[in-house]
Amino acid sequence: MEIIELEKDIQVIAFQADSFPTGVLAAHQQAHTLFPPDGKRNYFGMSRPEKGGSIIYKACVEEMYEGEAQKHQREIQMIKAGHYYCVELENFMENPHHIAQIFTEILQQKDIDPEGYCVEWYDNENDEVKCMVRIVN
């Protein structure tokens, strides 16, 4: 596990999964249909438990210009700048359940942001994902 820094906020367009974990793939497919990978846009997943213990999951794409989310009538979210615990996973499509194991490990840290999200930052060209959780500043 390493610590990385996001130097600036990343504004993203969100596609909320109908359920977790079964609806995650459909949410990503919906995001990729509206915003096909073009090598210019970053793709993310964001999740956290809500009141009652259920996990809310959102597939997200980086907003390329102000108002893009509104144009497509989509929710906007912010991945906050700051320091993050980070674990990179190669070939994540071969073992997608490893993502949950990584987040379980990261969430054991004492200084994570209680208002933050578990963030997946996808590198689709290389079949890699960075699993990240924000640290309290």
C-alpha positions in Angstrom: 0.0 0.0 0.0 1.3 3.4 -0.9 0.1 7.0 -0.3 -0.6 9.1 -3.4 -1.7 12.7 -3.8 -4.5 14.1 -5.9 -3.5 17.7 -6.4 -6.9 18.9 -7.5 -10.6 17.9 -7.2 -11.9 15.7 -10.1 -15.5 16.4 -11.1 -17.2 13.3 -12.4 -20.5 12.3 -14.0 -22.1 9.6 -12.0 -24.2 6.5 -12.9 -25.7 5.0 -9.7 -25.9 1.2 -9.7 -29.4 -0.2 -9.0 -27.8 -2.6 -6.4 -24.5 -3.6 -5.0 -22.7 -5.7 -6.1 -25.0 -7.1 -8.8 -25.7 -3.7 -10.5 -22.1 -2.5 -10.7 -21.4 -3.9 -14.2 -24.6 -2.5 -15.6 -23.7 1.0 -14.2 -20.3 0.9 -15.9 -21.9 -0.3 -19.2 -24.3 2.6 -19.1 -21.4 5.0 -18.5 -19.4 3.5 -21.3 -22.4 3.6 -23.7 -22.9 7.4 -23.1 -19.1 8.1 -22.9 -17.2 5.5 -24.9 -13.5 5.2 -23.9 -11.4 7.5 -26.1 -8.1 7.7 -24.2 -8.9 11.2 -23.0 -11.4 10.7 -20.2 -10.8 9.0 -16.8 -13.2 6.3 -15.5 -13.9 5.7 -11.8 -16.1 3.8 -9.4 -17.1 5.3 -6.1 -18.8 3.5 -3.2 -19.5 3.8 0.5 -22.0 2.6 3.0 -25.1 4.7 3.6 -27.3 4.8 6.7 -28.8 1.3 7.2 -25.6 -0.3 6.0 -26.4 -0.7 2.3 -23.6 0.2 -0.1 -24.2 2.8 -2.7 -22.1 2.4 -5.9 -21.6 4.9 -8.7 -19.7 4.3 -12.0 -18.2 7.6 -13.0 -16.6 9.4 -15.9 -14.5 12.5 -15.7 -16.4 15.6 -16.8 -14.5 17.2 -19.7 -16.2 20.6 -19.6 -18.4 22.5 -17.2 -22.1 21.7 -17.6 -21.5 18.3 -19.3 -23.3 16.4 -16.6 -26.3 18.8 -16.9 -26.3 18.4 -20.7 -26.8 14.7 -20.2 -29.1 15.0 -17.2 -26.7 13.1 -15.0 -25.6 13.5 -11.3 -22.3 15.2 -10.6 -19.9 14.0 -7.9 -16.5 15.2 -6.7 -13.4 13.2 -6.0 -11.7 15.4 -3.5 -8.0 16.4 -3.7 -5.8 15.2 -1.0 -3.8 12.2 0.1 -5.1 8.7 -0.5 -4.1 5.2 0.5 -3.7 3.4 -2.8 -3.2 -0.2 -4.0 -2.9 -1.0 -7.7 -4.4 -4.1 -9.1 -3.3 -5.5 -12.5 -5.6 -7.7 -14.6 -8.6 -6.7 -12.5 -11.1 -8.3 -14.9 -9.6 -11.7 -14.2 -10.2 -11.3 -10.4 -12.7 -8.5 -9.8 -13.4 -9.9 -6.3 -9.9 -8.8 -5.3 -11.1 -5.2 -5.4 -13.3 -5.8 -2.4 -10.4 -7.5 -0.6 -8.1 -4.5 -1.2 -10.7 -2.1 0.1 -11.2 -4.2 3.2 -7.5 -3.9 3.9 -7.4 -0.2 3.3 -10.4 0.5 5.4 -8.5 -1.0 8.4 -6.3 2.2 8.5 -7.1 4.5 11.4 -6.9 7.9 9.5 -9.3 7.4 6.6 -11.8 10.1 5.8 -15.1 9.1 7.4 -16.9 11.2 4.8 -14.9 9.9 1.9 -15.5 7.2 -0.7 -13.8 4.0 -1.8 -12.5 5.1 -5.2 -11.6 2.9 -8.1 -9.6 4.7 -10.8 -9.5 2.5 -13.9 -6.8 2.3 -16.6 -8.9 0.4 -19.1 -6.1 0.3 -21.7 -3.9 -1.7 -19.3 -6.6 -3.6 -17.4 -5.4 -2.0 -14.1 -7.3 -0.3 -11.3 -6.1 1.9 -8.4 -8.1 1.3 -5.3 -8.0 4.4 -3.2 -9.4 5.8 0.1 -8.9 9.4 1.1 -6.9 10.1 4.3 -8.1 12.7 6.8 -6.1 15.9 6.4 
